[in-house]
């Protein structure tokens, strides 16, 4: 495993162990949630560095978390979705419809993150109705990449082009099936009731491979492939009292 990924995993384990010890003696309650939204792929088949709405897939996430300080909480996520892209859907640049690479893969991701409450009111009797937070952690994604280069226009991309030469290298290599990822993101939580909250999140995944889409040398091997999710959801606070909403000002 990449040394950076290994160090981050050890750091996350340390954080979670510390969280468990702190949570045992604290008054913080568990929280469970479900989010739904979309995955956006960022890689060689999409020109825009932020991804494209022409290369999206569905995503569903189930999570459980618990604060261990006024500012910090740990959270475990199970995320299921689809990553995909098809160059035939892009009109610009024109050569994309001639290269016509495409890929698709289901994604099952298991991750753990530490969330930072910007207001520091975890577990307080009175807190903000709308709370922004940041997230960072480590996880594993399980993929089954299906790539397609059968529609390649060989009159333009002949055997002497870097595309055809790179395709020979790429097709000899198996796409990853298990992928370490570093989730980094932000969200906002709206307390609807003392127990029920609505959430909205963006969670970016940094990866260590250029083969999420199955192509590298045939496309652009200078940058890694990444992906992120945009989602909204609901969460439920478990425990005797839930989270108390702010008292109205008199």
Rosetta blueprint (number, residue, H / E / L):
1 X L
2 X L
3 X H
4 X H
5 X H
6 X H
7 X H
8 X H
9 X H
10 X H
11 X H
12 X H
13 X H
14 X H
15 X H
16 X H
17 X H
18 X H
19 X H
20 X H
21 X H
22 X H
23 X H
24 X H
25 X H
26 X L
27 X L
28 X L
29 X L
30 X E
31 X E
32 X E
33 X E
34 X E
35 X E
36 X E
37 X E
38 X E
39 X E
40 X E
41 X E
42 X E
43 X L
44 X L
45 X L
46 X L
47 X L
48 X L
49 X L
50 X L
51 X L
52 X L
53 X L
54 X L
55 X L
56 X E
57 X E
58 X E
59 X E
60 X E
61 X E
62 X E
63 X E
64 X E
65 X E
66 X E
67 X E
68 X L
69 X L
70 X L
71 X L
72 X E
73 X E
74 X E
75 X E
76 X E
77 X E
78 X E
79 X E
80 X E
81 X E
82 X E
83 X E
84 X E
85 X E
86 X E
87 X H
88 X H
89 X H
90 X L
91 X L
92 X L
93 X L
94 X L
95 X L
96 X H
97 X H
98 X H
99 X H
100 X L
101 X L
102 X E
103 X E
104 X E
105 X E
106 X E
107 X E
108 X E
109 X E
110 X E
111 X E
112 X E
113 X E
114 X E
115 X E
116 X E
117 X E
118 X L
119 X L
120 X L
121 X L
122 X L
123 X L
124 X L
125 X L
126 X L
127 X L
128 X L
129 X L
130 X E
131 X E
132 X E
133 X E
134 X E
135 X E
136 X E
137 X E
138 X E
139 X E
140 X E
141 X E
142 X E
143 X E
144 X L
145 X L
146 X E
147 X E
148 X E
149 X L
150 X L
151 X L
152 X L
153 X L
154 X L
155 X L
156 X L
157 X L
158 X L
159 X L
160 X L
161 X L
162 X H
163 X H
164 X H
165 X H
166 X H
167 X H
168 X H
169 X H
170 X H
171 X H
172 X L
173 X L
174 X L
175 X L
176 X L
177 X L
178 X E
179 X E
180 X E
181 X E
182 X E
183 X E
184 X E
185 X E
186 X E
187 X E
188 X E
189 X E
190 X E
191 X E
192 X L
193 X L
194 X L
195 X L
196 X E
197 X E
198 X E
199 X E
200 X E
201 X E
202 X E
203 X E
204 X E
205 X E
206 X E
207 X E
208 X L
209 X L
210 X L
211 X L
212 X L
213 X L
214 X L
215 X L
216 X L
217 X L
218 X L
219 X L
220 X L
221 X L
222 X L
223 X L
224 X L
225 X L
226 X E
227 X E
228 X E
229 X E
230 X E
231 X E
232 X E
233 X E
234 X E
235 X E
236 X E
237 X E
238 X L
239 X L
240 X L
241 X L
242 X L
243 X L
244 X L
245 X L
246 X L
247 X L
248 X L
249 X L
250 X L
